[in-house]
């Protein structure tokens, strides 16, 4: 069977070579949705195989791809899986098609490896969903999943929402796919997607994007999908008639044709934006207006949190005093900074993993009340910073965190194409960053972020040292090699 060689996890894939071999062909990588597997593309592949090589695979925890139980799923991990598969198949550049979860993996992969993806097609992928609507969207799914320790009760509900006309063959395909999904993997990735949508994390995607939505999609109607397109400029949005969420099952020929057309247009006019300058300007104005109204509606309060070195919290530039080490206040606040929209159960698992759920929920109520009392002293009663409903907890307002800011600067600097500018940005980051990191929080989820920052700092220091070596400035080169030693 075709598996990618690896020390721990296994990644199952299938490669369908183009039936026409009279000239070089391009490759399409297709990534399935949460809960399904590569079989979701079975009916679409025959319509595309005449012109393209097609690579499909089971995302870890789905289908025949395995995952170690102790691993926490992250976007970086899912992108690394795809990168490993591409390297194994010796595929350098390709077109990417993603359905649901597969679309978010594609968007993250484009951010990590922008030069590898030629075009992007997103099927039923909302880029923005109001955080307050999340509980309505998920309903009681989370409670059902946790009580049964299985996703099958929810899968039975989603089967009818996946397709416009549910046939026995479609039902069999989807039911078999859901029955092979890792319970823990499903929960973790679903929480990643929830946070991704509510945080509007899409940025820096320049390549042509095609959005496809189903006319009868009850989960993400076309109006919701269209709302998210304001976060991009170079896109087209098309509605698939007589289709629900899994448009490639309801209308495989139409979807394949539109994917092919999108790829051809991207190849024929690579430098021509779908959205012209005037439309882009109007779209940016609308986006700014919507964001301004949203911020005014939610809160104009500025919350700044320093976690690198001395822990410090300010609200509208006033220091928030209090016993931050009591009642998990510090850990709870920092967790919320890194998880914009989080469920109560997720907080319980993160802060009290060994406690029984009922006990953890009681502790969470106490911690939320205490943290809210610390923050509410500096805000209006009508616009609290900390919001908690029956299922979700989140922060709102103009929120900043020094560690998050550093991570964003690092990602921007690492991807800077101008070498001279990259050197200047690198020097500023390396010189101004406080070493070592001392946050007083040792949870694994935060240490993962810290390790990512340290890895990028080391990468940047090595690049800077090599930059000055190539420019015959050995003194500066040696100076920045000393920064490397801090992370070894």
C-alpha positions as CSV (number, residue, x, y, z in Angstrom):
1,X,0.0,0.0,0.0
2,X,1.2,3.6,-0.7
3,X,2.3,5.0,2.6
4,X,4.8,7.8,3.2
5,X,7.8,6.4,5.2
6,X,8.0,8.0,8.7
7,X,9.2,7.0,12.1
8,X,5.9,7.4,14.0
9,X,2.8,8.3,12.1
10,X,1.7,6.9,8.8
11,X,0.3,8.9,5.9
12,X,-1.7,7.0,3.3
13,X,-2.0,8.4,-0.3
14,X,-3.1,7.5,-3.8
15,X,-1.5,8.9,-7.0
16,X,-3.6,8.9,-10.2
17,X,-1.4,9.5,-13.2
18,X,-2.8,11.5,-16.1
19,X,-4.3,9.3,-18.8
20,X,-2.9,11.7,-21.5
21,X,0.9,11.5,-21.6
22,X,1.7,13.2,-24.9
23,X,3.0,16.3,-23.1
24,X,4.0,17.4,-19.6
25,X,1.1,17.6,-17.2
26,X,0.6,19.5,-14.0
27,X,-0.4,18.0,-10.6
28,X,-3.5,18.7,-8.5
29,X,-3.3,17.9,-4.8
30,X,-6.8,17.3,-3.3
31,X,-7.4,17.4,0.5
32,X,-10.6,16.1,2.0
33,X,-12.9,17.5,4.7
34,X,-13.0,16.8,8.5
35,X,-14.5,13.4,9.2
36,X,-14.1,12.1,5.6
37,X,-11.1,10.7,3.7
38,X,-9.6,10.6,0.2
39,X,-12.6,8.6,-1.1
40,X,-14.6,11.9,-1.2
41,X,-12.8,12.6,-4.5
42,X,-13.6,9.3,-6.1
43,X,-16.3,10.7,-8.4
44,X,-14.3,13.9,-9.3
45,X,-11.0,12.2,-10.3
46,X,-12.2,10.6,-13.6
47,X,-13.2,14.1,-14.9
48,X,-9.8,15.6,-14.2
49,X,-7.4,12.7,-14.8
50,X,-7.3,13.2,-18.6
51,X,-5.3,16.4,-18.1
52,X,-3.7,16.2,-14.7
53,X,-1.8,14.0,-12.3
54,X,-3.9,13.8,-9.1
55,X,-2.5,13.2,-5.6
56,X,-5.0,12.5,-2.8
57,X,-4.3,11.4,0.7
58,X,-5.9,10.7,4.1
59,X,-5.2,13.5,6.6
60,X,-3.7,12.1,9.9
61,X,-6.3,10.5,12.0
62,X,-8.6,9.9,9.0
63,X,-9.0,6.9,6.7
64,X,-5.8,4.8,6.7
65,X,-3.5,7.5,8.0
66,X,-2.5,7.0,11.6
67,X,-1.5,9.3,14.4
68,X,0.2,8.8,17.8
69,X,-2.4,9.3,20.5
70,X,-0.2,11.6,22.6
71,X,0.3,14.1,19.8
72,X,-1.7,17.4,19.8
73,X,-2.7,18.3,16.2
74,X,-1.5,21.7,15.0
75,X,-1.7,23.5,11.6
76,X,2.1,23.2,11.4
77,X,1.9,19.5,11.8
78,X,-0.8,19.1,9.1
79,X,1.3,21.3,6.7
80,X,4.4,19.3,7.5
81,X,2.5,16.1,6.6
82,X,1.7,17.5,3.2
83,X,5.3,18.8,2.7
84,X,6.6,15.4,3.5
85,X,4.3,13.7,1.1
86,X,5.2,16.2,-1.7
87,X,8.9,15.6,-1.1
88,X,8.4,11.9,-1.2
89,X,6.6,12.1,-4.5
90,X,9.1,14.7,-5.8
91,X,6.4,17.2,-6.6
92,X,7.7,20.8,-6.5
93,X,4.8,22.9,-7.7
94,X,1.1,22.0,-7.9
95,X,-2.5,23.2,-7.7
96,X,-4.3,22.7,-4.5
97,X,-8.0,21.8,-4.0
98,X,-9.4,21.6,-0.5
99,X,-12.9,20.7,0.9
100,X,-13.7,22.1,4.3
101,X,-10.8,21.2,6.6
102,X,-8.7,20.6,3.5
103,X,-9.2,24.2,2.5
104,X,-7.8,25.5,5.8
105,X,-4.8,23.1,5.4
106,X,-4.3,24.6,2.0
107,X,-4.5,28.2,3.2
108,X,-1.9,27.5,6.0
109,X,0.3,25.6,3.5
110,X,0.3,28.6,1.1
111,X,1.4,30.8,4.0
112,X,4.3,28.4,4.9
113,X,5.3,27.5,1.3
114,X,4.0,30.3,-1.0
115,X,6.2,29.4,-4.0
116,X,4.9,25.8,-4.2
117,X,1.2,26.4,-4.8
118,X,0.1,27.6,-8.3
119,X,-3.6,28.1,-7.6
120,X,-6.1,27.4,-4.8
121,X,-9.6,26.1,-5.0
122,X,-11.7,26.1,-1.8
123,X,-14.9,24.0,-1.6
124,X,-17.4,25.0,1.2
125,X,-14.7,26.8,3.1
126,X,-15.9,29.8,5.2
127,X,-13.2,32.3,6.0
128,X,-15.2,34.2,8.5
129,X,-18.0,33.2,10.9
130,X,-19.2,35.4,13.7
131,X,-17.9,34.0,17.0
132,X,-21.3,34.4,18.7
133,X,-22.9,32.1,16.0
134,X,-20.5,29.3,16.7
135,X,-22.6,27.7,19.4
136,X,-25.7,27.8,17.1
137,X,-23.6,26.2,14.3
138,X,-22.3,23.4,16.5
139,X,-25.5,22.9,18.5
140,X,-25.2,20.0,20.9
141,X,-22.7,18.2,18.7
142,X,-19.8,18.6,21.2
143,X,-21.8,17.2,24.1
144,X,-23.0,14.3,22.1
145,X,-19.4,13.5,20.9
146,X,-17.9,13.6,24.4
147,X,-20.7,11.6,26.0
148,X,-20.5,8.8,23.5
149,X,-16.7,9.1,22.9
150,X,-17.5,8.7,19.2
151,X,-18.3,11.0,16.3
152,X,-20.7,8.5,14.7
153,X,-23.9,10.0,16.3
154,X,-22.9,13.3,14.8
155,X,-21.9,11.7,11.6
156,X,-25.4,10.4,11.1
157,X,-26.7,14.0,11.3
158,X,-24.1,15.4,9.0
159,X,-24.7,12.8,6.3
160,X,-28.0,14.5,5.4
161,X,-26.3,17.9,5.3
162,X,-23.4,16.8,3.2
163,X,-25.4,16.0,0.1
164,X,-28.4,17.6,-1.6
165,X,-29.8,14.2,-2.7
166,X,-28.5,11.4,-0.4
167,X,-28.2,8.2,-2.4
168,X,-27.2,4.8,-1.0
169,X,-23.8,5.1,-2.7
170,X,-23.1,8.5,-1.2
171,X,-24.3,7.4,2.2
172,X,-22.1,4.3,2.2
173,X,-19.1,6.3,1.2
174,X,-19.5,9.0,3.9
175,X,-20.6,6.5,6.6
176,X,-17.5,4.3,6.0
177,X,-15.3,7.4,6.1
178,X,-16.6,8.7,9.4
179,X,-16.3,5.3,11.0
180,X,-12.5,5.4,10.5
181,X,-11.9,8.8,12.1
182,X,-9.9,9.1,15.3
183,X,-12.2,10.6,18.0
184,X,-9.4,12.7,19.5
185,X,-8.2,13.9,16.2
186,X,-11.6,15.0,15.1
187,X,-12.1,17.1,18.3
188,X,-8.7,18.8,18.0
189,X,-9.0,19.7,14.4
190,X,-12.6,20.9,14.8
191,X,-11.4,23.3,17.6
192,X,-8.5,24.5,15.3
193,X,-11.1,25.3,12.6
194,X,-13.4,27.1,15.0
195,X,-10.6,29.3,16.2
196,X,-9.3,29.9,12.7
197,X,-12.7,31.1,11.4
198,X,-13.5,33.3,14.4
199,X,-10.0,34.9,14.3
200,X,-10.1,35.7,10.5
201,X,-6.5,34.4,10.2
202,X,-6.4,34.6,6.4
203,X,-3.8,37.0,5.2
204,X,-0.9,37.1,2.7
205,X,-2.6,34.9,0.0
206,X,-1.9,36.4,-3.3
207,X,-2.4,33.5,-5.7
208,X,-5.7,33.0,-7.6
209,X,-8.4,31.5,-5.4
210,X,-11.7,29.9,-6.6
211,X,-14.5,29.5,-4.0
212,X,-17.2,26.9,-4.7
213,X,-20.3,26.7,-2.5
214,X,-23.3,24.5,-2.7
215,X,-26.7,26.1,-3.4
216,X,-28.4,24.1,-0.7
217,X,-25.5,23.9,1.8
218,X,-27.2,24.2,5.3
219,X,-23.9,24.3,7.1
220,X,-22.3,27.2,5.2
221,X,-24.8,28.8,2.8
222,X,-23.4,30.8,-0.2
223,X,-24.1,34.1,1.6
224,X,-21.8,33.0,4.5
225,X,-19.0,31.9,2.1
226,X,-19.3,35.1,0.2
227,X,-18.9,37.1,3.4
228,X,-15.4,35.6,3.9
229,X,-14.2,36.7,0.5
230,X,-13.7,40.2,1.7
231,X,-10.5,38.9,3.3
232,X,-9.0,38.3,-0.2
233,X,-8.7,40.1,-3.4
234,X,-7.6,37.7,-6.2
235,X,-10.6,35.3,-6.1
236,X,-13.7,34.1,-7.9
237,X,-16.9,32.9,-6.2
238,X,-19.2,30.4,-7.9
239,X,-22.4,28.7,-6.6
240,X,-22.9,25.0,-7.6
241,X,-26.5,24.4,-8.4
242,X,-28.3,21.4,-6.9
243,X,-25.5,20.7,-4.4
244,X,-25.1,20.9,-0.6
245,X,-21.8,20.9,1.3
246,X,-20.0,18.1,-0.5
247,X,-20.3,19.7,-4.0
248,X,-17.9,17.2,-5.5
249,X,-20.3,14.4,-4.6
250,X,-23.5,16.2,-5.8
251,X,-22.0,17.7,-9.0
252,X,-18.6,16.0,-9.7
253,X,-18.6,16.9,-13.4
254,X,-19.4,20.6,-12.8
255,X,-16.9,20.9,-10.0
256,X,-14.2,19.3,-12.1
257,X,-14.9,21.5,-15.0
258,X,-14.7,24.7,-12.9
259,X,-11.5,23.5,-11.3
260,X,-10.0,22.9,-14.7
261,X,-11.2,26.3,-16.0
262,X,-9.7,28.0,-12.9
263,X,-6.3,26.4,-13.4
264,X,-6.3,27.3,-17.1
265,X,-7.1,30.9,-16.4
266,X,-4.4,31.1,-13.7
267,X,-1.9,29.7,-16.2
268,X,-2.9,31.9,-19.1
269,X,-3.0,35.2,-17.1
270,X,-0.8,34.6,-14.0
271,X,-0.3,38.4,-13.4
272,X,-3.9,39.5,-14.0
273,X,-6.0,39.8,-10.9
274,X,-9.6,38.6,-11.0
275,X,-10.5,41.6,-8.9
276,X,-9.4,44.8,-10.7
277,X,-7.8,47.8,-8.8
278,X,-11.1,49.7,-8.5
279,X,-13.0,46.6,-7.2
280,X,-10.2,45.8,-4.9
281,X,-10.2,49.4,-3.5
282,X,-14.0,49.2,-3.0
283,X,-13.6,45.9,-1.3
284,X,-10.9,47.2,1.0
285,X,-13.1,50.1,1.9
286,X,-16.0,47.8,2.7
287,X,-13.7,45.5,4.7
288,X,-12.4,48.4,6.7
289,X,-15.9,49.7,7.3
290,X,-17.2,46.3,8.5
291,X,-14.2,45.9,10.8
292,X,-14.6,49.4,12.2
293,X,-18.3,48.8,12.9
294,X,-17.5,45.4,14.4
295,X,-14.9,46.8,16.7
296,X,-17.1,49.7,17.8
297,X,-19.9,47.3,18.5
298,X,-17.8,44.8,20.5
299,X,-15.3,47.0,22.3
300,X,-12.8,49.8,21.8
301,X,-10.9,48.7,24.9
302,X,-7.2,48.0,24.4
303,X,-5.9,44.9,26.3
304,X,-2.1,44.4,26.2
305,X,-0.4,41.4,27.8
306,X,3.3,40.9,28.2
307,X,4.4,37.3,28.9
308,X,8.0,37.4,27.9
309,X,9.9,38.3,31.0
310,X,7.8,40.0,33.6
311,X,4.1,39.2,33.4
312,X,2.2,42.5,32.9
313,X,-1.4,43.3,31.9
314,X,-2.7,46.7,30.9
315,X,-6.2,47.9,29.9
316,X,-6.2,51.2,28.1
317,X,-2.6,51.7,29.3
318,X,-3.6,51.2,32.9
319,X,-1.8,48.4,34.7
320,X,-4.2,45.8,36.0
321,X,-3.1,44.9,39.5
322,X,-4.1,41.7,41.3
323,X,-2.9,38.3,42.3
324,X,-2.4,36.9,38.9
325,X,-1.0,33.6,40.2
326,X,-4.2,32.9,42.1
327,X,-7.1,30.8,40.7
328,X,-5.4,30.1,37.4
329,X,-5.9,33.7,36.3
330,X,-2.6,34.1,34.4
331,X,-2.9,30.7,32.7
332,X,-6.5,31.3,31.7
333,X,-5.8,34.7,30.3
334,X,-2.8,33.6,28.3
335,X,-4.6,30.6,26.9
336,X,-7.4,32.8,25.7
337,X,-4.9,35.1,24.0
338,X,-3.7,32.1,21.9
339,X,-7.2,30.6,21.4
340,X,-9.5,33.4,20.3
341,X,-12.7,31.2,20.5
342,X,-12.6,28.3,22.9
343,X,-15.1,26.0,24.5
344,X,-15.5,25.5,28.2
345,X,-14.6,21.8,27.8
346,X,-11.5,22.7,25.9
347,X,-10.4,25.0,28.8
348,X,-11.1,22.3,31.3
349,X,-8.9,19.9,29.3
350,X,-6.1,22.4,29.0
351,X,-6.0,23.7,32.6
352,X,-7.2,20.7,34.6
353,X,-6.5,17.6,32.4
354,X,-6.4,15.2,35.3
355,X,-9.6,16.4,37.0
356,X,-13.0,14.9,36.5
357,X,-15.1,17.0,34.1
358,X,-17.6,18.1,36.8
359,X,-14.8,19.2,39.1
360,X,-12.9,20.9,36.2
361,X,-16.1,22.9,35.3
362,X,-16.5,24.1,38.9
363,X,-12.8,25.3,38.9
364,X,-13.3,27.0,35.6
365,X,-16.4,28.9,36.9
366,X,-14.3,30.2,39.8
367,X,-11.3,31.1,37.5
368,X,-13.5,32.9,35.0
369,X,-15.2,34.9,37.8
370,X,-11.9,35.9,39.3
371,X,-10.3,36.9,35.9
372,X,-13.4,38.8,35.0
373,X,-13.3,40.7,38.3
374,X,-9.6,41.7,37.6
375,X,-10.4,43.0,34.1
376,X,-13.8,44.6,34.7
377,X,-12.4,47.2,37.0
378,X,-11.0,49.0,33.9
379,X,-13.9,48.6,31.4
380,X,-17.5,49.7,31.0
381,X,-20.1,47.2,32.2
382,X,-21.7,47.2,28.8
383,X,-18.5,46.2,27.0
384,X,-16.6,43.6,29.0
385,X,-13.3,42.2,27.8
386,X,-14.1,38.7,28.9
387,X,-17.2,37.1,27.5
388,X,-18.5,33.7,28.5
389,X,-21.7,32.0,27.5
390,X,-22.9,28.4,28.1
391,X,-20.4,26.9,25.7
392,X,-17.8,29.4,24.5
393,X,-15.4,31.8,26.2
394,X,-13.5,34.5,24.4
395,X,-11.8,37.9,24.7
396,X,-12.9,40.9,22.6
397,X,-11.4,44.3,22.0
398,X,-8.1,45.6,20.7
399,X,-5.9,42.8,22.0
400,X,-2.1,42.6,21.8
401,X,0.4,40.1,23.2
402,X,4.2,40.5,22.9
403,X,4.8,36.8,22.2
404,X,2.1,36.8,19.5
405,X,3.5,40.0,18.0
406,X,7.0,38.5,17.9
407,X,5.8,35.4,16.2
408,X,4.0,37.4,13.5
409,X,7.1,39.6,13.0
410,X,9.2,36.4,12.7
411,X,6.9,34.9,10.1
412,X,6.9,38.1,8.1
413,X,10.7,38.5,8.3
414,X,11.5,34.9,7.4
415,X,9.4,35.3,4.2
416,X,10.8,38.7,3.2
417,X,12.2,38.4,-0.4
418,X,14.4,41.5,-0.3
419,X,17.7,40.3,1.4
420,X,18.8,43.8,2.5
421,X,15.5,44.6,4.1
422,X,15.3,41.1,5.6
423,X,18.7,41.7,7.2
424,X,17.5,45.0,8.8
425,X,14.4,43.4,10.1
426,X,16.3,40.4,11.4
427,X,18.8,42.6,13.3
428,X,15.9,44.6,14.9
429,X,14.2,41.4,16.1
430,X,17.3,39.7,17.4
431,X,18.6,42.8,19.2
432,X,15.3,43.8,20.8
433,X,14.0,40.4,21.9
434,X,14.4,39.6,25.6
435,X,16.4,36.5,26.4
436,X,15.8,34.0,27.9
437,X,12.0,33.6,27.8
438,X,10.7,33.4,31.4
439,X,6.9,33.3,31.5
440,X,6.2,31.2,34.6
441,X,3.8,29.0,32.6
442,X,4.9,25.6,31.7
443,X,1.8,24.1,29.9
444,X,2.7,22.1,26.9
445,X,0.5,24.1,24.5
446,X,2.4,27.3,25.4
447,X,5.8,25.6,25.3
448,X,5.0,24.5,21.8
449,X,4.5,28.2,20.8
450,X,7.8,29.1,22.6
451,X,9.7,26.4,20.8
452,X,8.3,27.6,17.5
453,X,9.5,31.1,18.3
454,X,12.9,29.9,19.3
455,X,13.2,27.8,16.2
456,X,12.4,30.8,14.0
457,X,14.8,33.0,16.0
458,X,17.6,30.4,15.5
459,X,16.7,30.2,11.8
460,X,16.8,34.0,11.5
461,X,20.1,34.3,13.4
462,X,21.8,31.7,11.1
463,X,20.5,33.5,8.0
464,X,21.7,36.8,9.3
465,X,25.1,35.5,10.1
466,X,25.4,33.9,6.7
467,X,24.2,37.1,5.0
468,X,27.0,39.1,6.6
469,X,29.6,36.4,5.9
470,X,28.7,36.6,2.2
471,X,29.1,40.4,2.4
472,X,32.6,39.9,4.0
473,X,31.5,41.5,7.3
474,X,33.0,38.8,9.5
475,X,32.6,40.8,12.7
476,X,28.8,41.0,12.3
477,X,28.7,37.4,11.1
478,X,30.3,36.2,14.3
479,X,28.1,38.5,16.3
480,X,24.9,36.9,15.0
481,X,26.3,33.3,15.3
482,X,26.4,34.0,19.0
483,X,22.7,34.5,18.9
484,X,22.4,31.0,17.4
485,X,24.2,29.5,20.4
486,X,21.5,30.7,22.7
487,X,19.0,28.3,21.1
488,X,21.2,25.2,20.8
